[in-house]
Amino acid sequence: MKGLLLMLPLLLLTAGCWDERQLKDAHLTFATGVDVPKEGKVDVTMAFPEAGTEMTPATTKQVLTGSGHTFRQSAASVDKKIGGGLDMSKLRVLMIGSETAKQDIYPLLDALYRNPSSPLNAKVVVTEGEASSYFQHEIKGEELFSRYYRQLIESGEDRSIIPLTNLQLVCSPLFDKGTDAMLPIIAYEENDQSAKIKGTALFHDRKMTGEISANETSALLMMMNKKQKELSFTLPAGEQDHMTVEVKKVKTKLKVDVAADQKVKTDIDMNVQISVLEYPPDNLDQEEKIKTLNETTEKELERLMGRTVRKLQEANCDAMGIGRRIIAKDPDQFEKMDWSNAYPESDINVKVNVEIIGNGIIL
Amino acid sequence: MKTRMIEPHQLFFIIVQTQIGIGILSLPFVVHEIAGKDGWLSILLAGLFVQIGTLVMVALAARFPDKTLYDYMPIVIGKWLSRLMIVLFTLFFFFTSIQVLSNFLIFTSIWVFPRTPPLVFAVITAGITVYLIRENIQVIARFYVLASFLLVGILMVFVFMVQYLNWYNILPVGSEGAKAILKGSGQALFSLSGFEFLLWLFPLTKAPVKTKWKIAAGASLFSTIIYTALALFSYAFFSDEELKIVPEPVIYMVKAVELTIIERIDLVFLSLWAVFAITSFMSYLYMAASGAAILVKASNHRSSVYTLAVLSIPAALLIKSPLDLDAYGGKINLASPVFLFAIPFVIWVVALLRKKKEETS
């Protein structure tokens, strides 16, 4: 009985009325775009969905833009236009315009890192052109921007054509002096009325400094041992033919050597097991043929890797974390060398060893 | 009270539940501030100190197998000095319990309930604490064993995070220097305190001396491993520079992942953490109350539990910001080596010199 009396006031108190946030009062945004039209100004564009019913699918109800000096101020100015309180805690996709990404992107994200209820698992993407325009385009057959963009990115991640990131995962390399960040980049296709994964935006010092194509991103992910569910290439095989292969297994060894004169040399040694998805000339049961195909694929892959590495160095983006490895070995040496200057000059060699292990259900 | 005995596994979980608490969220950051990416070594080192401390306590307690520290102190160091010691220990436990409580209040307010007045949580926490710790040690031990199943929830962090780790972030091991690591271990000691309960629980545990020592050492080892692993994971997940601005790294990294069913794992994790934070508070308040009961010569510890619980609420609310908490915690940190190591050691040496010893009855 005594215990019961003690429990009663506790039950009343645990109702927690101060921090309740009712869904009916909240105006949730699932997709948000950020642009910096000129220094010191931030434009935030938010898409608000309308809940669907069994008969009608969910649609984008409103797209609103607010401007201010900071991300928060701009969000507050969007808040002034909507009924109900703005709630960003369900954000699925955050889009940053490509021109904006060429300046320091951290100030745009700071507000989101600081808030305990903010969705650190939201996807961050760079858009070719202004991010706000991606909420004005018509996307054929897709009523809800946020769902479409999120699925676009998630499927791209699964197919290893863009790196697996989110708001939190990108933060680590943004701060790290030995690794550089990368984010997926999407473009709008006027003819098809759809968006398209273009590749990966490369960053250096929190600024976008270059980009690589989707194919090159797959190559990069292989070099980083970060293949996701699937990864496939279409490569020239022989005079005129092309062959589409699926990478089944990659094992990459990355070795970094710093010479006495502080010249950095990186050797990437890769063992790849592939399975043929498409190859019209057939006859994949001949040992001789497999051997030549192994060799041509090796050569093609090495060429692709080489091109990717060159682009990374041109953008001064150390996405593979070579600098981090030097720190791990000898932090003093890393301090002495100016990594921003040393990395583009460093030597990176890729060696690929290919083995065809499968050919589908025909030979 | 003497007749209330606990089982060896209950001893294990009482120590573990007291050690594992608020440190889950903040310890990796706190040691990183001092020892950098070698902070996990500091925690290991602190674990080693704790093992030494445990050894001293076992050696001391084994001389008086049927008595708690408060019972045999008068025999060893005299009546008045031992009264002073009881006062000091009671104050130390009470102040520690306040630190735990205010830590709990500040974290819940920052992370989950920004608008709820801290008073509400203080009253709820103190309420359930009183409800449990006014009972005898057997009841408390049973609850702790039951609540320890939630440790599985802590392990989920390891399972989810493993694919995002970059072990190059913690290399090279030991680059921050021995001095920084040693200094960091001082910070880690606070999170591992709780093993000193052995001085009181030793005579109450039904087991041979050697088993008791193994259990107590095992409990501290277990907590040390959990803390070290949490620190290792956060250091491998965050880059060195980023960790400097993330005061609660463990919960922050849980926030980055998402499951198909649960989107905000951090909230689930925080609810589990709350249990561990509150059990730490319970332990310290119980120790403080039993000390106070001896001082006022009360027949049982109930009335002092009520008094101290009521006092702890305003005291914990006085600490309002994380900065205040740092300052307050710094003082406790300074005092804790004295109570955890120096005092038991001195009493043990005095008992050795004066040849004070008792046989099992």
Interface residues (C-beta under 8 A of the other chain):
Chain A: G3 L6 P9 L10 L13 T14 G16 W18 D19 P116 P119 L120 N121 N166 L167 Q168 L169 C171 S172 P173 L174 F175 D176 K177 G178 T179 G321 R324 R325 I327 A328 K329 D330 P331
Chain B: I110 W111 V112 F113 P114 R115 T116 P117 V120 V123 I124 G127 I128 V130 Y131 Y164 N166 Y168 N169 L171 P172 S175 F237 F238 S239 D240 E241 E242 Y252 M253 K255 A256 V257 E258 E263
